[in-house]
Amino acid sequence: MRGAIAICSLLILTMVVQLLAQMQATSRFVFSLARDNAMPFSEQIRRTNAAKVPVIANWVTVGLCAPFCLLVIANSRTLHAVLIVTAGMLTFLGYVSIGAFLRLTPDRPNLPVSALGS
């Protein structure tokens, strides 16, 4: 049981860190679209504060993502399904990437230990 709790905790931590990275990238994308006048209300969205942070673009991104977060939080079965799919996909993608690396680079040169230093 402790192992399952540890794995679920790691998955939740991974999902939170991934969510933060996605939110940062998405808010920058929204800001760049507004800067190019490619969105409705571009004039308001492209404003920045004194530190040049696009605060309104950040809040627009949060507002667009909040309903999807509520879908996951509303039902524990949905949360468990998301965690199961995430664990399965992370495992699958890990095996695929390692297998592709080993398959596509069969004749790797034997580099000396100090290859980076010299």
N, C-alpha and C positions, 0 to 999 in steps of 0.2 A: 504494500500500500504506500509506503514511503517513497518507493521508486516512482510510482505513478504520480504522486504529488510533486516530486522533484521534476519529472519530465513535463508535466502540465505547467508548472511554474516557469520552467525555461521557455516553453512555447509561448506563454503569455508575455514574458519579458521580450522575447524575440519579436512578437507581434507588435508590442508597444514601440520598440525601437524602430521597426520597419514603418509603423504608422507615422512616427515623427519625421522620418526621412521622406516619406511620401507627402506629408503635409507641407514640408519645406519646399520640395520640388514643385508641388501643385500650386502653392501660393506664388512662387516665382513665375510659373507659367501663366497664371491668371494676370499677374502684374504686367508681364511682357505683352500679353494680348491686349490689355487695356492701354498700354503705352502706344501700341500700334493702331488704336481705335478699332479693334476687331471684336469688341464686346459691347453690349448695351451698358450704359452708365460708365463708360470708359473714363470720362472726366473725373468722376468721384473715385473710382477704383485705383487709378494710377497715382493718387496723392500719397505722399510719404510724410513721415514726421521729421523732426529736426535731425534725427540720427540716420535719415534716409532709409528707414524701414517701411515697407509697404503695408502698413497696419490694416488698412481697409481690405486689401487683397487677401491678407491672412484671415480676416473675419469672414469674408465671402467664402473662402475655402472651407472654413469651419462650418459655416451655415449650410453649405452644400453637402458636407460629409455627415453631419449630425443625424439626419434621418436614417442613414444606413447603419450607423453605430447603434441607434436605438433598436433596430431590428434584431441585432445580435444580443443586446442586453435584455430585451423583453422576454426571451424564452431561453431557459437553460438548455433545452435540447438543441436549439440553434447554436448556442455557444459550444456545446460538446461536438456537434457536427463540424463546426469551423475548426476546432482544435484537432479533430481526427484527420480532416482533409489536409490541414497544414502539416501535421506530423508526417502523413503519408507522402505528401509532395516534397517536403524537405528531404526525406529519406531517398525517395526516387531520384530527385535532382542531384543529390550527392553521389549516388551510385552512377548515374548517367554521366556526370561530369568527370568523375574519376575514370570510368570506363572509356569515355571518349579521349581523354588525355592519354591513357595507356595505349589505346588502339591507334590513334592518329600520330603518335610520336614513337614508333618502335625502335628507331635507330638514333636514340639520343646520344650525343657525344658524352664521353666520360670526362667531366670537367674536374680539374684539380680542386682541392679543398679551398685554396686561396684564390679562386678565379675572380671573385669580386674585388679583392684587394689589389690585384696586379694588372 
